């Protein structure tokens, strides 16, 4: 009985730690959506572009921390260029137009990254072994991956830091004002352009950190772009405009997919964690489309 309980706790904790990584990816979407009501379809490409650039710089012999700083500056530059060259000319356009623009941006980043750094899969070594840490409890071992623990701590620190930034600073007040009513925020002197520059830059940095965590586990490869699709159920469940929602949604997805895969997956031939989150997201779309923490949108028709 105790061993079964510990095994369940192992699965649950592994799922929650994995969920924090989903939350980190979803956070990039939330930042953009809060500021512009636009779903940034290029976020997965930004993750791929950022971590591939980071690994590429280290292959030239650049030290880890120097490569990290250079890549952070690069992603801030990507955010600035995106705001100035893509979004600013499309200001006041429809949401569909902005969505198509981010799709195009994603293809540009994908092609640019592979043109500069190549298409082969690269290994990213963060100095953290993806091997279990034994936790002794009642003479039984509960195994949790060291990389999972580190990724969970990094994701939690990033999420808490951004939450505090946007909740208790003038920048955060400006962002929330723009999210509520961009026209009213502009009329009282809040610089919309500066807010958008900041948000896109922050999304670029978040993409880098998320890419490093996922790249250390699965390798730096084109498949990282699919993280955008993996984060979609998190956003649907938590709410597209809520940072706490990204956290809760990620934890729910991470825990549920692991538990379902272990206890129900064998009855379906395995692989249930690949599609179970989307089934859960469909139920939310049917009965609570705004998500757990999202704002209800009322449109006049």
C-alpha positions, 0 to 999 in steps of 0.5 A: 500500500505504501509503495503504491502511494509513493509510486502515485506521488512520484507520478504526480510530482513528475507531472507537476514539475513537467507542468511548470515547463508547460507554464513557462511556454504558455507565459510567453503567449499570455504576455503578448495576449495581455498587451495586444489581444493577439495569439502569438503563433510564432512563440514556438518558433521563437523558442526554437530560434532562441535555443538554437542560437544559444547552442550555436554560439557555444559551438564557437567556443563562447562560454556558457554565460556569455552565450546566454547574455548574447542570446538574451540581447538577440531575443530582445532585438527580435522582440523590438524588430517584431514590434516595429516592423510587423505589429506597428504597421498593422496597428488597429487591424483586425485580430485575424490580420495580426494572427496571420502576421504572427504565423508568417513571423514564425515561418521567417524565424524557423527558416532564419534559424536553420539557414544560420545554424543548420538543421541537425539535432544538437545536444544541450548540456546544462550540467544537470543530469537527467537522472533520478534523485533518490528520496528515501521515505520509509525505506522506499525510494521515490525517484524524481529527475534532477532535470525536472526539479531544476526546470521546475525551480527555474520556471517557478522563479521566472513566473513569480518574478514576472508576476511581481513585475507586472503586479507591483510596478509602474510597468505592470500597471501600464500593461494592465491598463493597456490590456483593459483598454488601449485607447483609454490608456493612451489618452492618459499618457501611457506609452503604448509603443514602449509597453509593446516593446517591453512585452515582446522583449520579455516574451523573447527572453521567456522563449529562450529559458523555455527552450533551454529547459526543453532542449536539455531534455529532448535535444535542440531540434525542429520539434521544439516548435511544437511546444506552441501546440503543447501550450495551447491546452494550458492557455485554454484551461487557465485563460489566455490573459491570466499569468496565474492561469498559465501556472494552474493550467500547466500544473493541471495538464502536467499532472493529468497527462502523467496520471492518465498515461500511467493508470489508463494509458495501458488500456488504450495501447499507450500514448494517451498523454499526447492527446489527453490534454486536448480532450480536457481542453475541449471540455473547457471550451464547451463549458467554460471557454474563458478558462479558469481565470480568463475574463469573459468576453461579451461581444455585441452581435 
